[in-house]
Amino acid sequence: MGDLLIRGLAPETHEELKRRAQDAGVSLQTYVARLLERSTTVPPLADWLSELDELPRHRAVSGARAVREARDELP
């Protein structure tokens, strides 16, 4: 397991992270490690957008209409 040292973190950010860790009932180290691990489970935005560009286009279907129909199906 690797170690990471973060220097120059704004005091407000540090205090907020400590508060959130305390609220979650974990140490600051555990809380920040979980944040970092979670952030690596989703692709970077540029990769995600690139994947969207590779999806087939459906020019005959209006995006607005599809959203309206999906909303109409909600309970």
N, CA, C and O of each residue as an XYZ file, in Angstrom:
300
protein
N       0.845     -1.167      0.000
C       0.000      0.000      0.000
C       0.891      1.230      0.000
O       1.886      1.287      0.722
N       0.529      2.212     -0.812
C       1.335      3.417     -0.933
C       0.952      4.482      0.079
O      -0.127      4.452      0.671
N       1.845      5.403      0.256
C       1.609      6.547      1.132
C       1.518      7.803      0.283
O       2.057      7.862     -0.822
N       0.833      8.799      0.810
C       0.661     10.060      0.102
C       0.694     11.184      1.120
O       0.012     11.132      2.144
N       1.490     12.193      0.830
C       1.561     13.381      1.679
C       1.056     14.554      0.862
O       1.522     14.790     -0.253
N       0.111     15.285      1.413
C      -0.435     16.438      0.705
C      -0.002     17.695      1.450
O      -0.343     17.891      2.616
N       0.746     18.532      0.766
C       1.206     19.786      1.362
C       0.401     20.943      0.783
O      -0.130     20.862     -0.324
N       0.325     22.004      1.548
C      -0.300     23.224      1.046
C      -1.812     23.168      0.965
O      -2.419     23.963      0.247
N      -2.428     22.255      1.681
C      -3.884     22.166      1.692
C      -4.440     23.352      2.469
O      -3.957     23.668      3.556
N      -5.437     23.996      1.921
C      -6.043     25.143      2.603
C      -6.562     24.709      3.966
O      -7.163     23.642      4.083
N      -6.342     25.517      4.997
C      -6.812     25.157      6.341
C      -8.311     24.861      6.390
O      -8.743     23.967      7.117
N      -9.099     25.604      5.623
C     -10.547     25.374      5.601
C     -10.879     23.992      5.055
O     -11.770     23.308      5.559
N     -10.150     23.593      4.016
C     -10.363     22.272      3.424
C      -9.989     21.187      4.416
O     -10.711     20.202      4.570
N      -8.869     21.367      5.083
C      -8.412     20.393      6.073
C      -9.437     20.244      7.192
O      -9.764     19.128      7.595
N      -9.938     21.357      7.688
C     -10.935     21.316      8.762
C     -12.222     20.643      8.303
O     -12.820     19.871      9.052
N     -12.653     20.930      7.077
C     -13.878     20.314      6.560
C     -13.696     18.813      6.392
O     -14.602     18.040      6.706
N     -12.539     18.395      5.902
C     -12.273     16.959      5.774
C     -12.273     16.289      7.142
O     -12.809     15.192      7.299
N     -11.679     16.939      8.123
C     -11.676     16.382      9.484
C     -13.096     16.269     10.031
O     -13.447     15.275     10.666
N     -13.915     17.301      9.779
C     -15.298     17.272     10.244
C     -16.082     16.132      9.602
O     -16.830     15.418     10.269
N     -15.895     15.979      8.299
C     -16.618     14.914      7.593
C     -16.150     13.534      8.033
O     -16.954     12.609      8.150
N     -14.869     13.396      8.273
C     -14.347     12.120      8.761
C     -14.952     11.799     10.122
O     -15.362     10.666     10.374
N     -15.005     12.793     10.993
C     -15.580     12.586     12.312
C     -17.055     12.206     12.203
O     -17.520     11.299     12.893
N     -17.788     12.902     11.335
C     -19.206     12.577     11.125
C     -19.386     11.153     10.616
O     -20.370     10.489     10.943
N     -18.428     10.687      9.809
C     -18.500      9.332      9.255
C     -17.978      8.287     10.243
O     -18.099      7.085     10.008
N     -17.397      8.756     11.350
C     -16.901      7.829     12.362
C     -15.611      7.134     11.979
O     -15.337      6.022     12.431
N     -14.813      7.793     11.138
C     -13.541      7.199     10.711
C     -12.431      8.234     10.878
O     -12.688      9.417     11.098
N     -11.209      7.764     10.769
C     -10.075      8.682     10.847
C      -9.999      9.527      9.578
O     -10.563      9.180      8.540
N      -9.295     10.633      9.692
C      -9.087     11.488      8.525
C      -8.393     10.702      7.421
O      -8.768     10.811      6.254
N      -7.401      9.925      7.772
C      -6.672      9.126      6.787
C      -7.604      8.157      6.064
O      -7.554      8.044      4.840
N      -8.445      7.468      6.808
C      -9.388      6.522      6.200
C     -10.382      7.248      5.302
O     -10.690      6.784      4.204
N     -10.883      8.387      5.772
C     -11.867      9.142      5.004
C     -11.284      9.596      3.671
O     -11.904      9.418      2.622
N     -10.097     10.179      3.714
C      -9.474     10.681      2.482
C      -9.104      9.519      1.562
O      -9.249      9.630      0.344
N      -8.633      8.417      2.121
C      -8.303      7.248      1.295
C      -9.549      6.753      0.570
O      -9.486      6.404     -0.609
N     -10.675      6.722      1.267
C     -11.930      6.291      0.630
C     -12.342      7.246     -0.485
O     -12.798      6.810     -1.542
N     -12.181      8.558     -0.248
C     -12.498      9.533     -1.298
C     -11.652      9.287     -2.543
O     -12.164      9.280     -3.662
N     -10.367      9.089     -2.338
C      -9.466      8.872     -3.470
C      -9.770      7.562     -4.180
O      -9.760      7.504     -5.410
N     -10.041      6.509     -3.414
C     -10.369      5.220     -4.032
C     -11.652      5.326     -4.849
O     -11.736      4.802     -5.960
N     -12.645      6.005     -4.292
C     -13.921      6.162     -5.004
C     -13.730      6.955     -6.290
O     -14.361      6.661     -7.304
N     -12.853      7.969     -6.249
C     -12.661      8.808     -7.437
C     -11.981      8.046     -8.566
O     -12.070      8.455     -9.724
N     -11.311      6.958     -8.253
C     -10.647      6.181     -9.304
C     -11.538      5.081     -9.870
O     -11.130      4.364    -10.784
N     -12.758      4.939     -9.332
C     -13.657      3.906     -9.854
C     -14.489      4.401    -11.030
O     -15.121      3.601    -11.720
N     -14.495      5.705    -11.264
C     -15.212      6.263    -12.410
C     -14.187      6.784    -13.408
O     -13.125      7.268    -13.017
N     -14.501      6.685    -14.682
C     -13.519      7.150    -15.671
C     -13.378      8.672    -15.629
O     -14.311      9.379    -15.248
N     -12.219      9.160    -16.019
C     -12.074     10.618    -16.125
C     -13.096     11.170    -17.121
O     -13.507     10.475    -18.051
N     -13.495     12.410    -16.920
C     -14.527     13.020    -17.749
C     -14.184     12.945    -19.237
O     -15.054     12.652    -20.057
N     -12.937     13.204    -19.587
C     -12.542     13.175    -21.001
C     -12.757     11.787    -21.595
O     -13.207     11.666    -22.734
N     -12.440     10.737    -20.834
C     -12.648      9.366    -21.325
C     -14.131      9.070    -21.492
O     -14.545      8.458    -22.476
N     -14.922      9.506    -20.525
C     -16.360      9.265    -20.573
C     -16.978      9.970    -21.777
O     -17.795      9.392    -22.494
N     -16.582     11.221    -21.993
C     -17.099     11.959    -23.148
C     -16.678     11.305    -24.462
O     -17.453     11.267    -25.418
N     -15.463     10.796    -24.506
C     -14.994     10.106    -25.697
C     -15.834      8.863    -25.966
O     -16.172      8.570    -27.113
N     -16.170      8.129    -24.896
C     -17.015      6.949    -25.052
C     -18.401      7.342    -25.565
O     -18.992      6.626    -26.373
N     -18.913      8.472    -25.096
C     -20.216      8.934    -25.579
C     -20.163      9.239    -27.069
O     -21.110      8.951    -27.801
N     -19.052      9.824    -27.516
C     -18.913     10.144    -28.936
C     -18.933      8.897    -29.807
O     -19.284      8.970    -30.984
N     -18.559      7.752    -29.241
C     -18.514      6.505    -30.000
C     -19.871      5.811    -30.080
O     -20.033      4.867    -30.853
N     -20.841      6.262    -29.298
C     -22.169      5.655    -29.344
C     -22.846      6.006    -30.665
O     -22.636      7.091    -31.209
N     -23.660      5.084    -31.177
C     -24.353      5.379    -32.432
C     -25.353      6.517    -32.248
O     -25.976      6.647    -31.194
N     -25.496      7.324    -33.271
C     -26.427      8.451    -33.250
C     -27.806      7.969    -33.684
O     -27.934      7.093    -34.539
N     -28.817      8.549    -33.087
C     -30.197      8.252    -33.446
C     -30.873      9.570    -33.796
O     -31.587     10.159    -32.985
N     -30.633     10.007    -35.001
C     -31.119     11.316    -35.437
C     -32.644     11.390    -35.483
O     -33.213     12.476    -35.371
N     -33.308     10.250    -35.645
C     -34.766     10.265    -35.754
C     -35.436     10.423    -34.392
O     -36.650     10.619    -34.322
N     -34.658     10.340    -33.302
C     -35.226     10.423    -31.965
C     -34.808     11.740    -31.327
O     -33.621     12.056    -31.246
N     -35.786     12.493    -30.880
C     -35.519     13.753    -30.193
C     -35.135     13.463    -28.741
O     -35.826     12.716    -28.048
N     -34.047     14.050    -28.292
C     -33.630     13.875    -26.904
C     -34.672     14.393    -25.935
O     -34.944     13.763    -24.913
N     -35.258     15.540    -26.253
C     -36.292     16.115    -25.393
C     -37.498     15.188    -25.311
O     -38.068     14.993    -24.238
N     -37.883     14.617    -26.452
C     -39.027     13.703    -26.449
C     -38.725     12.461    -25.622
O     -39.576     11.984    -24.872
N     -37.518     11.944    -25.760
C     -37.134     10.759    -24.998
C     -37.176     11.042    -23.498
O     -37.598     10.185    -22.721
N     -36.748     12.219    -23.086
C     -36.789     12.582    -21.674
C     -38.236     12.701    -21.202
O     -38.583     12.212    -20.127
N     -39.077     13.351    -22.003
C     -40.499     13.477    -21.631
C     -41.147     12.107    -21.477
O     -41.885     11.866    -20.521
N     -40.868     11.211    -22.422
C     -41.476      9.872    -22.355
C     -40.970      9.112    -21.147
O     -41.735      8.396    -20.501
N     -39.691      9.258    -20.831
C     -39.138      8.591    -19.654
C     -39.787      9.138    -18.390
O     -40.094      8.377    -17.473
N     -39.999     10.456    -18.332
C     -40.665     11.071    -17.175
C     -42.089     10.560    -17.045
O     -42.560     10.289    -15.941
N     -42.773     10.429    -18.176
C     -44.169      9.957    -18.143
C     -44.283      8.545    -17.591
O     -45.323      8.165    -17.052
N     -43.216      7.770    -17.725
C     -43.225      6.387    -17.237
C     -42.938      6.272    -15.741
O     -43.133      5.213    -15.144
N     -42.477      7.362    -15.146
C     -42.185      7.339    -13.712
C     -43.461      7.202    -12.903
O     -44.513      7.691    -13.314
N     -43.377      6.538    -11.751
C     -44.580      6.380    -10.916
C     -45.041      7.701    -10.334
O     -46.036      7.744     -9.611
